[in-house]
Amino acid sequence: MASLLRWLGDFVLSRLRPLGRRSPRPSRAASPPRPARPCRAALMMMYSGSGYAGMQRQPDRPTVEGALLDCLLAGGHINAGQFAQPRQQLGFVTASRTDSGVSALAQLVTLHHDLADPGALVRDLNSRLPDSFRVLDAVRVTKGFNSRYRVLNRTYAYYCPTFALCPDPLPSAYAYRIEPDRLRHLRYCLSRFPGTRNYFNFTCGRLLDDPSCARYIVNSWADEPFLYNGLEFVEIRIVGQSFMRHQIRKMIGLCIAVVRGQYEPSAFDAAFSAKRRLNVPRAPGLGLLLCDLNYAIYNREYAAKLGYPTLDWARFHRQRQEFLEQRLLPEIYAGEACAEGSMLSWLDWLAQNHLDSAAGEALD
């Protein structure tokens, strides 16, 4: 019996020794760190459109998108391949493609980025961008977020010098103050837009029967006039689901032409009927700016419930108001106050054209 127990003990020890000679498993600390995984990121921005040929990148022309991508590449935030093909490789999307010269107090760009340090990204971009272009924040959004299609509606403002609404010769644009009846007429014209209408005549490059020309306008109105350095302006607001190229500027241009008496009020019905191409005038882009993007549904249904930051522009009210007062309004005023101001030159063009004219549109 004793010999049997010794044999069992030797057998067990022989089975355990190989375990003791095994090499130790490497610790996790010795493993190389994993690279940060890209997520869906949103850049909240504001900029002056002065000097830019619109939002979308174009060859050999300065654009808002081009300036942003240049800085992302220079800062090492994207590589050369992503810079060359931002939509395919970054999922790069803008909320609204602003026209040439049009500014924005609220613009949103979404792209794939690791967003390891949002504050550092914002500081680096702002150090490379001009003072007329500011990134307000960089936040993480849901995986399938698209800045263009998630927006509930967009709000544009147009700062129109009131002398543009007066048909009579004026000794000085600075001396004119809009009459109450003329302001009511402007507001009546703006009341023709809310609802779903055919805006074929308010854009370009679309066919007569293109169903995408049907657009829904939520509201449009004119605020009370105000003075800026002695020149009177009226702020026009237009809220819509989406807009086509030149649409808002043509909406404003038609209102100005009707209030001035150069077009009959029936011009609205003719333009909306879309039975043929009409020469709806396109107002200058100088006074136009994108001032709000409404992501209320995303903020309530996704951001709040899943713990993502909300896309709330009210967080930057002070910065945006300062940018408007210190950057954008001075630019608009300077463009209108000179001898050949933006609106004055456009009014000269308007006087030579009519709704049925085949002449080309006024230059930007």
GUDRENRO-136157 format. One record per atom (N, C-alpha, C, O): z negated, y negated, x negated. Coordinates in steps of 0.02 Angstrom, whole numbers, plus 50000, padded with zeros to 5 digits. Example, Ala and Ser with C-alpha at 12.3 -4.5 7.8 and 13.67 -1.06 7.14 Angstrom:
BEGIN
496105028449340 496105022549385 496105016549340 495775016649288 496465011249358 496435005349316 496064999849355 495984994349330 
This chain:
BEGIN
500005006049958 500005000050000 500004993749957 500354988949972 499604993849903 499574987949858 500244986749826 500454981049818 500584992049807 501234991249775 501754988349824 502184984549804 501694990249887 502154987549938 502054980149947 502544976449955 501414977749947 501284970649955 501544966649895 501804961149904 501454969449833 501714965949773 502474965249777 502764960049759 502794970649802 503524970349807 503754965049856 504224961449843 503404964649914 503584959549964 503484952449936 503884948049949 502924951549898 502804944849870 503344942849821 503574937149822 503544947549777 504064946049728 504734944549764 505114940249741 504864948049819 505484946949856 505514939949886 506024936449882 504954937949917 504924931249948 505014925849895 505384921049906 504674926449838 504734921449785 505444921049758 505684915649742 505784926749753 506464926749728 506934923149775 507434920249754 506774923249839 507194919649889 507054912249890 507494908249908 506454910349872 506274903249874 506484899449811 506614893449816 506524902649753 506674899049690 507354895349692 507384889649670 507884898549717 508524894949718 508484888249756 508834883449738 508074887949809 508004881749846 507714876249802 507894870449807 507254878249759 506944873349715 507414870749662 507314865149637 507934874649645 508394872449593 508974868249620 509384865849582 509004867249687 509544863249715 509494855949693 508954853149686 510084853049682 510104845949661 509884841549719 510054842949776 509514836349706 509274832049760 509854828449795 510354826649764 509774827449861 510284823949901 510274816449884 509734813549881 510854813349873 510854806249856 510564802049913 510674803449972 510204797049894 509884792649944 510414788149976 510944786949947 510264785750037 510724781250073 510824774750036 511354771650041 510324772649999 510374766249964 510914766449911 511194761249892 511064772549886 511574773049833 512284772749862 512754771749823 512364773449928 513024773349959 513304766149958 512924761449968 513964765349947 514254758649949 514204755650018 514264759250067 514084749050024 514024745950090 514684746050129 515214745150099 514634747250194 515234747150235 515474739950245 515064735450254 516134738850245 516374732050259 516224730150331 516204734550375 516124723650344 515994721250412 516594722750457 517164721750438 516454725250517 516984726950563 517214720750601 516804716950625 517884719550605 518134713750643 517934714250716 517914719650745 517774708550746 517624708150816 518094702850847 518494699850811 518024701850911 518424696650943 518034690150939 517464689750963 518324685150907 517984678750895 518354673150930 518964673350938 517984668050950 518264662150982 518064655950943 517484655050926 518554651550930 518424645150897 518484639650949 519004638850980 517944635950958 517934630251005 518094623950965 517744622350917 518634620350985 518894614950944 519044608650984 519094608851046 519124603150948 519394596950976 519814593550922 519684594450863 520324589750943 520764586750894 521164580950924 521244580450985 521404576750881 521884571550899 522584574450890 522724577350838 523014573550939 523694576050934 524154571650894 524734573350882 523904565850874 524314561150835 524534564350769 524124566850731 525184564250757 525444567150695 525614574550700 525884577350652 525464577650757 525624584750765 526184585650815 526224582150866 526644590350801 527194591850846 526984597250896 527354602050907 526404596350926 526164601050976 525674606150947 525474605650889 525494610950988 525004616050969 525314621650928 525064623350875 525854624550953 526124630750924 526464629450857 526804624450847 526344634050810 526624633350743 527384633350744 527694637350780 527684628750705 528404628050700 528594627450626 528214624650587 529184629950608 529404629250538 529504621950519 529844618250555 529224619950463 529334613250433 529094607550477 529324601850467 528644608750524 528374603350565 527614604250569 527374609850578 527234598850562 526504599450567 526284600850639 526494597250685 525874605950648 525624607650714 524874609150709 524624610350655 524544609150765 523824610650767 523704617850744 523264618950702 524074622550770 524004629550751 524134630550677 523784634250643 524654627250652 524824627750581 524264625250536 524114628250485 523954619550555 523414616750515 522814621550514 522494622450462 522654624550571 522084629150575 522214635450533 521774637550496 522814638350538 522974644350500 522984642950425 522774647150385 523224636950406 523214635050335 522504635150308 522384637650253 522034632450346 521334632150323 521004639050324 520594640550280 521174643250372 520904650050373 521144653950312 520754657750282 521774652950293 522034656350234 521724653550170 521524657350126 521684646950164 521414643750104 520684645650093 520464646150035 520314646750146 519614648550140 519494656050132 518924658150127 520024659950130 519954667150121 519734670750184 519504676450180 519794667650242 519564670650305 520094675350334 519934679650375 520724674450314 521264678950333 521694680250271 521664676450223 522094685550273 522524686950216 523244684550230 523394682050284 523674685450180 524364682850185 524744686150242 525134682850277 524644692650252 524974696150307 524764693550375 525184692650419 524124692350383 523864689650446 524114682450457 524254680450513 524164678750403 524424671850407 525144671850430 525344667550470 525544676550405 526244676850422 526364679250494 526834677050527 525934683750518 526004686450586 525334686150622 525024691350635 525104680250639 524434679650669 524374683050738 523844685650753 524894682950778 524834685950844 524824693550841 524444696750878 525224696350797 525244703550792 524634706350755 524364711450776 524414703050702 523884705950660 523184703150676 522684706350660 523154697250706 522494694350722 522374693950797 521814692450819 522884695350837 522804694250909 522684686850924 522294685250969 523004682450886 522884675150889 523164672450955 523764672950968 522724669350995 522924666651060 522584659951070 521994659051054 522954655051097 522674648451113 522624647751189 523034650551226 522124644151211 522014643351283 522554639151316 522744640451373 522814634151280 523314629651309 523764627051254 523524624751202 524414627351264 524894624851215 525054617551230 525504615951268 524674613151199 524764606051210 525424603651180 525654606151129 525724598651214 526364595851192 526274591551130 525714590351106 526824589251104 526834584751046 526434578451061 526544575251113 525974576651017 525584570451024 524994571051072 524614566251078 524914576651106 524384577451156 523744579751120 523754584251079 523184576551138 522544577951106 522134582851148 522344584651204 521564584951122 521134589651158 520404588351142 520224587551083 519994588151193 519264588051186 518974595051197 518374596151188 519404599651218 519194606551230 519794611051220 520254611351262 519804614551164 520334619451150 520004625751123 519524625351084 520244631551144 519944637851124 520464642451094 520994643651123 520324645051034 520754649851000 520364656350992 519774656150972 520674661951007 520344668450996 520744672350945 521364672050943 520384676150903 520684680250851 520194685650829 519604685250845 520444690650793 520014695750764 519714693150699 520074691050654 519054693450694 518714691050633 518024694450631 517734695850683 517774695750570 517114699150566 516544694650588 516024697150610 516644688050584 516144683150607 515454684750578 514944684350614 515434686550514 514804688250482 514324682350480 513714683250488 514584676350470 514174670250467 514554664750504 514924660950472 514464664150570 514834659150609 514734652050583 515214648150580 514124650250566 513984643450542 514364641950478 514624636450471 514384646750432 514744645650369 515494644850382 515824640850349 515764648750430 516474648150447 516634641250474 517124638150453 516214638750520 516324632150549 516284626750495 516714622250493 515784627150451 515714622050398 516304622250350 516554616950330 516534628150333 517094628650286 517744625850317 518104622250284 517874627550379 518484625050412 518464617450418 518954614150404 517894614750438 517834607450445 517884603750378 518104598050376 517694607150323 517764604050258 518494603750236 518664599650193 518914607850264 519624608150246 520064604250294 520584601650275 519854603850357 520244600450408 520144592850404 519634590650378 520624588850428 520514581650430 519984579750481 519824583850525 519714573750477 519194571550523 519444571250595 519044571250642 520094571050604 520384570750672 520434577650704 520704578350759 520174582750670 520204589650694 519534592850678 519354593650619 519154594550730 518474597350720 518404604150755 518624605050812 518094608850719 517884615150750 517154614350770 516724612950729 517024615250835 516354614250861 515904620350853 515314619750840 516204626250862 515804632350858 516254638350849 516854638150866 515974643750824 516314650250819 515844655350850 515284656250826 516064658750902 515634663350938 515984670050949 516604670450950 515584675250956 515854681750971 515974682351046 515564680151087 516544685351065 516714686451136 516854693851146 516884697751099 516934695851209 517044702851224 517704705351194 518154701451180 517744711951185 518294715051148 518984713251177 519444711951139 519044713151242 519694711851273 519804704651293 520264703151331 519394700051267 519434693051289 520084689851266 520294690651209 520404686151312 521014682251298 520904675151321 520794673951381 520924670451275 520744663551291 521224660451343 521024655951380 521844662851345 522324659951392 522234662751462 522254658951511 522124669251469 522104672351535 521404672551566 521344673651626 520894671551527 520214671551554 520004664751582 519504664251618 520384659451566 520184652851589 520314652251664 520854654051689 519824649651700 519884649051773 520344643251791 520784643951834 520254637551759 520694631851767 520634627151707 520154627551668 521114622751701 521144617951646 521134610951675 521444609651727 520794606351642 520774599351664 521074594951611 520874595151552 521564590951631 521884586051587 521714579051611 521644577851671 521644574451564 521544567451580 522134563451551 522384565051497 522344558351587 522864553851563 522614546751568 522454544251622 522584543351509 522364536451507 522974531951511 523334530851462 523084529351571 523684525451586 523524517951587 523084515951625 523854513851546 523754506551551 524004504251619 524564506051640 523614500351655 523784498651724 524404494251730 524714494051783 524594490751676 525194486651681 525814490951693 526324488451717 525774497451677 526334501951689 526464502851763 527014504951782 525974501351806 526044502351878 526294496051914 526404496251974 526364490651877 526574484251906 527324483251896 527564483551840 527714482151950 528434481351943 528644474251923 529204473151901 528194469451929 528354462451916 528304460751842 527904463751806 528714456051818 528654453851749 527964450851736 527704447151776 527674452651680 527004450351664 527024445951601 527334447751552 526684440151604 526654435951544 526274439451487 526414438251428 525794443651506 525404447351457 525124453651489 524844453351544 525204459251455 524924465551481 524164465051485 523854468251527 523864461051440 523134460351439 522874456651501 522304457551521 523294452651532 523074448551589 523084452451654 522754450451702 523434457851657 523514461451720 522894465451739 522584468651697 522724465051804 522194469151833 522474472251897 522734468651940 522434478651903 522754482151959 522454480052025 521844479252032 522884479052075 522664477152142 522414483252180 522644488752167 521944482352226 521674487952264 522204491952300 522174498152303 522704488552329 523234492152366 523654496552319 523854502052337 523774494052258 524174497852211 523774503952186 524064509352175 523134503152177 522714508752157 522694514052212 522704520052198 522664511852276 522674516552332 523344520252333 523374526252348 523884516652318 524544519752317 524574525252263 524854530652274 524294523752205 524274528752151 523884534852174 524094540552162 523314533752206 522914539452229 523274543452283 523194549552286 523664540052325 524054543752375 524574548152340 524664553952358 524914545452290 525414549352253 525094555452221 525374560952223 524514554652193 524164560252161 523944565452212 523884571352196 523844563252274 523634567952326 524204572652348 524084577452385 524814571352324 525384575552342 525394582052301 525774586652317 524984582552249 525034588252203 524594594252220 524824599852211 523974593452245 523554599352256 523874604652301 524224603052348 523744610952284 524044616552318 524564619952274 524654618052216 524904624852302 525424628452265 526104625552282 526304625252340 526464623352230 527124620252240 527594622752186 527394625752136 528244621452198 528754623352150 528864617552101 529084612152120 528694618652037 528734613451986 529344614451940 529324612551881 529874617251968 530484618151929 530724611551899 530944611351841 530694606251938 530934599751914 530434596051869 530554590451848 529874599351855 529364596151813 529304599551745 528824598551709 529794603651729 529804607051664 530524607651640 530974604651669 530624611551588 531294612651562 531364619851540 530874623351530 531994622151534 532114628851510 531984634351560 531944640251541 531914632651624 531804637751676 532404637751724 532734632651734 532534643651753 533074644251802 532824641851870 532224641751884 533304640051912 533144637251978 532714641952020 532274639752056 532844648352016 532494653252057 531924656852020 531694662152042 531694653951965 531164657051925 530504656651963 530254651151975 530204662351982 529584662152021 528994659351981 528504657152011 529034659351914 528484656651874 528414649151879 527934646251854 528894645851912 528844638551921 528354636651976 528174630851983 528134641552015 527614640352066 526934639752031 526704644652001 526624633952036 525984632752003 525484629952053 525664626252100 524844631652043 524304629652088 523904623952055 523624624852001 523884618252089 523484612552067 522854612352110 522884612052171 522274612352077 521634612352111 521484605452139 521284604752197 521574600352098 521414593452119 521744588552072 521904590252015 521854582452096 522104577052054 521874570452084 521894569552145 521644565852042 521364559552066 521394554352011 521544555851953 521234548152030 521204542551983 520504539351988 520274537752043 520174538551931 519524535251930 519604527651935 520164525051937 519044524251936 519064516951938 519324514251871 519184517151819 519694508751872 519964505951809 519394503651763 518844502151785 519544503351698 519064500851649 519434496851596 520024497851585 519064492451563 519354488451509 519184491351442 518624493651430 519684491351397 519564493251328 519884487951284 520494487251281 519464484151249 519694478551207 520154473851246 520644471251220 519984472651309 520354467951351 520944470851387 521234467451430 521144477051372 521714480251405 521444485051458 521004489151445 521714484451520 521464488551574 521824495351577 522434495751571 521424500651585 521674507451592 521404510551656 520884508451682 521754515551681 521494519751734 521544526951710 522064529151684 521004530751719 520994537751697 521204542151756 520884542151808 521734545951745 521994550651795 521784557651774 521854559551716 521524561551821 521314568351807 521724573251849 521844572151908 521944578651817 522314583951851 522004590651831 521954592351772 521804594551882 521494601151871 521954606351899 522154605951958 522144611251858 522594616551882 522454623151848 522124623451796 522704628451879 522614635151849 522984635551783 522714637951733 523614633351782 524024633551722 524584628451729 524744626251784 524874626551672 525394621551672 525964623751627 525864627351578 526574621451644 527154622751604 527274616851556 526954611651560 527744617951511 527904612751463 528124606351498 528554606451542 527834600751478 527984594051504 527764592951576 527864587451603 527474597951609 527334597351681 526894591351697 527054587451741 526334590651662 525864585251678 526174578451664 526104573851704 526524577951609 526834571451592 527364569551644 527454563651658 527714574451672 528194572951725 527844571351791 528094567151829 527284574451804 526904572751863 526674565451859 526724561651908 526414563451801 526204556551791 526794551851794 526764546551825 527344553751762 527944549451761 528214548151831 528414542551846 528214553251873 528464552351942 527994547651980 528234543452018 527344548451971 526864543952005 526974536751984 526984532252027 527064535451920 527174528651896 527814525751926 527814520051949 528354529651927 528994527251953 528944525552027 529234520652049 528574529552066 528504528252138 528044522252150 528204517952191 527484521752114 527034516052123 527374509552103 527254504452135 527784509652053 528164503752032 528714501852082 528974496352079 528894506452127 529424505152175 530114506852149 530604505352183 530164509852090 530824511652063 531094517952097 531704518852101 530654522352121 530844528152160 530514527652229 529964524852235 530854530252279 530564530452346 530034536052349 530074540852311 529554535352395 529054540752402 529364547552418 529064552752403 529964547552447 530304553952462 530504557652399 530724563452403 530434554552340 530594557852277 530154564052267 530364568852235 529544563852294 529104569652287 529404575752324 529424581252297 529634574552386 529924580052424 530564582652390 530674588752388 530964578152365 531584580152331 531434584252269 531774589252255 530934582152231 530764585752169 530464592652184 530614597452148 530064593152237 529744599552254 530234604452287 530124610452285 530764601852317 531234606252352 531604610852303 531794616352321 531694608452241 531994612352187 532664615352207 532814621052189 533064611552243 533734613952261 534234612652205 534764615752202 534064607952161 534484606352104 534054602852052 533494600752066 534324602351992 533954599151937 533964591551947 534494588451952 533354588651949 533284581451954 532974578751890 532624582351854 533104572451877 532864569351815 532174566151827 532104560051827 531674570351836 530994567751845 530764564851778 530774568251727 530554558551778 530374555251714 529744558251683 529274560251718 529744558651616 529184561451579 528804555951545 529064552651499 528184554851566 527774549451538 527624550851464 527654556551442 527464545651425 527294546651354 526694551451346 526264551751390 526684554951291 526134559651278 525514556451250 524994559651246 525564550151230 525004546851195 524344547051233 523824548651204 524364545651297 523734545151336 523484551651365 522984551651400 523824557251351 523644563651381 523184567651336 523294568151276 522664570551365 522234575051327 521944580551371 521794579451430 521874586351341 521554592151373 520804591151366 520534591151311 520454590351422 519744588551417 519264593951441 518654593151432 519504599351472 519034604551492 519394611151504 519964611251529 519064616651486 519294623451500 518714626951536 518164627251510 518854629451595 518334632251637 518314639851631 518754643351656 517784642451598 517684649651591 517074651951631 516704656251608 516984649151690 516384650451729 516304657851746 515754660551742 516854661251765 516804668351783 516614672551722 516184676951727 516934671251666 516764674951605 516034673751586 515674678451569 515814667451589 515124665851570 514624669451614 514104671651590 514774669951679 514304673051726 514334680651726 513824683951725 514944683451726 515024690651735 515004694551670 514854700551670 515154691351614 515194695051551 514694692451499 514274696251475 514744686051483 514314683351431 513574684051448 513184686651408 513384681851508 512674681951528 512404689051534 511844690351513 512804693551562 512564700351574 512564704751512 512144709151505 513034703351466 513104707651407 512804704451344 512814707551290 512534698451351 512204695351294 512644691551246 512444690251189 513254689651267 513694685751225 513564678251236 513324676451289 513724674051187 513654666751197 514134664351252 514694666951257 513924659551291 514364656851342 514854651851312 514704648651261 515424651151343 515934646351323 515834640151365 516224638751411 515314636451348 515094630651388 515204624251347 514864623151297 515664620151369 515824613951332 515294608651339 515264604051299 514864609351390 514324604451399 513844604551340 513504599551328 513814610051302 513374610251243 513574605051191 513164603051150 514214602951194 514464598251143 514654591551174 515104588051151 514294589751228 514464583551263 514424577451216 514874573251216 513894577051178 513814571151134 514374570751082 514674565451073 514524576351048 515044576350997 515724574651027 516124570950998 515864577351085 516514576251117 516584569051142 517114566051138 516034566251168 516054559351191 516144554551133 516524549751138 515814555951078 515904551751018 516614552250992 516904547250970 516894558250993 517584559250969 518074555451014 518554552450989 517954555451079 518374551651126 518324544251112 518844540851107 517714541651105 517614534451098 517804531851029 518054526251022 517674535750978 517784533450909 518454535350880 518684532250832 518784540450909 519414542750881 519994542050930 520504538950914 519924545050990 520504545551035 520664538951071 521244536851071 520164535751101 520294529451135 520574524051089 521034520551108 520304523251027 520604518450981 521344520050966 521744515450960 521514526450960 522214528350947 522654526651007 523214524150999 522404528051067 522794526451127 522894518951133 523444516551148 522354515251123 522394507951127 522884505151076 523304500951092 522834507451013 523274504950960 524004506450976 524444502350962 524134512251006 524814514051024 525094510051081 525704509251086 524664507451124 524894503451182 524884495951167 525274492151196 524464493651122 524364486451111 524894483451066 524974477351065 525254487451027 525744484650981 526354481951020 526434483351079 526774478050986 527334474751018 527814479651052 528064478251106 527924485351022 528344490551051 527914496551068 528014502051042 527444495451113 526964500651130 527294506651163 527864506251186 526934512151163 527194518351190 527424517551262 527974519651280 526994514651304 527164513951375 527694508651386 528134509451428 527664503151348 528164497851356 528864500451340 529334498951377 528924504251287 529584507051269 529824511951322 530414512151339 529354515851349 529544520751401 529754517151465 530224519451498 529434511751483 529624508051543 530324505151536 530694504751586 530514503051476 531204500751465 531704506451478 532224505351509 531524512451456 531954518251469 531974519751543 532514521151570 531404519551577 531364521151648 531804516551689 532114518751738 531844510151671 532234505251709 532984506951708 533344504751753 533214510851659 533924512451653 534094519351683 534664521451681 533594522651711 533704529451736 533454530151808 533034526151831 533704535151842 533484536551910 533454544051920 533634547851876 533214546051978 533064553051991 533684557551985 533634563251963 534264554952003 534884558852001 535264557951936 535824560451928 534964554151889 535304552751826 535384559151784 534944563451783 535954559651751 536074565351706 535884563651635 535974567751589 535634557651625 535454555451558 534874559651532 534484562451570 534824559951466 534274563751436 533604560351446 533574554551466 533084563951431 532404561251440 532224556551383 532544556551330 531714552451395 531474548051344 531194552051286 530914557451296 531264549551226 530994552951168 530244552251166 529974547551195 529904557051132 529174556651125 528994550651083 528404549451071 
